[in-house]
């Protein structure tokens, strides 16, 4: 059983904020909405929340916090119970790293584990971020798994028990359960993709091997099931999920399958066959995924199992809910007075208290403009990567003992996780932009003619044998279909940001009176009507895997300037393996023994905040 805050402990610090639960969050913007496609069995899905459980405090469309989500789930559970439907909650990992609420505490996650466990989730699994460090994977095993006892699944993940050293499953491999209203018999699994960057206290078995194991084959041979549910931190259209689908269909040719995915940070929907679909629900608490299925057999009533049965008797539907109270009130037919639950209010109060303890609103400076990860091309004056390349890295990357030596600095764009908005740059902003504990390393006196070729190799601009993983680059937050559709429209004005100064009335007379605001306009396997909120499209741009900054080079104004013969090759430690591989591809023999710490003890996150404090002085 999951322990919850008693309803009588209503914290008086958070009394009816109305449209925004966290005090510093802006009000959501009114927008035309599509209804939720309720069915026989319904799901709410979160993934890749990365510590954003306070919601987005500078973006009106995503201001709902974890307490609001708890209230939403309770209100939708009430609706489902009243109508005899079922509702299940799913989470598919990457709950950590990416926001001050998680990253600013010592130890990391001091507050977020207690906040997250307050939501009752029916099927939950791990993501790759829980596995990067021994401390976080141990915490999953010792804390998160017990918090969701019986609901946390780890079908292809083992851990070395920190108490005994024994290799054990992180959590149960699968579970079978029956829904309370419809009596739908569900067989559920929880996977992570074939991740290899985990700490050495966890073992990720490949999905291809897992589906050949005896326990899995025995589980999927159970014919007394009405639905097979596969939750995973896995791309929907991936070799891993296709392997699972193929293995299930080899023995269960007609049983409906519902996949839930994650990792790519996009809204997406995928069709495997007429009885198997998958949903991925975005990132960073921007999206609450809603999925429904109608036409399932139950423990009480069978569904026709003939190969010639009409497949259209089984219906799958999806909706991507913008995470804000305007949407939540609409979908529950409630308002600011009737929507919040005591439990949800208490969790919102926990979040506000944690943010206060962590001083997340402490201001380092005032950003003079919006800087985008993907909403501006690179290079561009509105690109966060151009800002980093031209203004920040030349100022912050300097080792006193090597100060006068030309240096070529390489940073992967995937280390920069989010945009900077015009206005206050706070402790929280620091962690949303750069949450990782990445320092710098370097190789001294590398021939410049070799060093300058690295960027093209790491960005895969030339034919090569070096395999560069997509994790190096900043995630594009939309699918390729959505991106292509957005580029069919007019050019976006980069300077137009819908924030505090762009509020609109919350009670227009009709949807026809509501101007569309920029936002997600998802195109997926089911079409372009999946978003609950109707937006005007935003263009998103791909960015390179890495950027390069040249520091202390001879200036172009110097008529006698020459390219340096050698440089200090400086890079973020996360990409060291790929830098060394690329150097070998270029015919050098550099290895780990040639590398050293650069600015030892300094991390990119802290260096950015120091730069802001020095260069963006003043209150907003």
QUIQUI-V529611 format. One line per field, one symbol per residue. ss: DSSP state (h for helix, s for strand, l for the rest). phi: phi as a letter, one per 30 degrees, with the letter a starting at -180 (. if undefined). A space follows every 50 residues. Layout:
ss = ???
phi = ???
This chain:
ss = llllllllllllllllllllllllllllllllslllllllssssssllll lllllllllhhhlllhhhhhhhhhhhhhhhhhhllssssssllllllllh hhhllllllllhhhhhllllllssllllhhhllhhhhhhhhhhhhhhlll lsslllssssllllllsssllslsssssllllllssssssssllllllll lsssllhhhhlllhhhhhhhllllllssssssslllllhhhhhhhhhhhh hllllsssssllllllsssssssllsssssslllllssssssssllllll llllllllllhhhlssssssssllhhhhhhhhlllllllllhhhhhhhhh hhhhhhhhllllssssslllssllllllllllshhhhhhhhhhhhhlllh hhllllsssssshhhllllsllsssshhhhhhhllllllsssssssshhh hllhhhhhlllllllllllhhhlllllllhhhhhhhllllllllllllll llllllllllhhhllllssllllsllslllslsllssllllllllsssss sllllllllllllllssssssshhhhhhhhhhhhhllllllhhhlsssll lllhhhhhhhhhhhhlllll
phi = .ddbdeddcddddbchdidbddecddddcdadbcdddebdbbbcbbahdh idddiccbbedbddcddddddeddddddddddciccbbcbbcjhdbikad ecdddbdeiecdddddddddcdbbbccdddcdbedddddeddbdeddcei cdbbdbbcbdedcciddbdeaedaabbbddcciddccbbbcbdddbcddd cbbcdddedddcddddddddddddbcaccccadbddcbedddddeddddd bbdbddbccbcajdibdabbccadbbbbbbbiahhdbcdbbbbbjddbdc bdcecddcdddddcbcbbacdddadddddddchbbddcddceddddddde ddddddedhdcdcdabddadbcdbcbdcdadcddddeddccdeddccace dbeddebccbbddddccadccekdccedeedddbdcdcccbabdhdeddd ddddedddchcbeacddcddddcddddbddddddddddcddddddcbdbe dbdbecbddadddcddcdldbdcbdcjbcdddcdcddcdccdbddbcbbc cidedddddcdbdddbbddcaddeceedddddddedjccdbedccbdbhe jcceedddddddddccdjdd
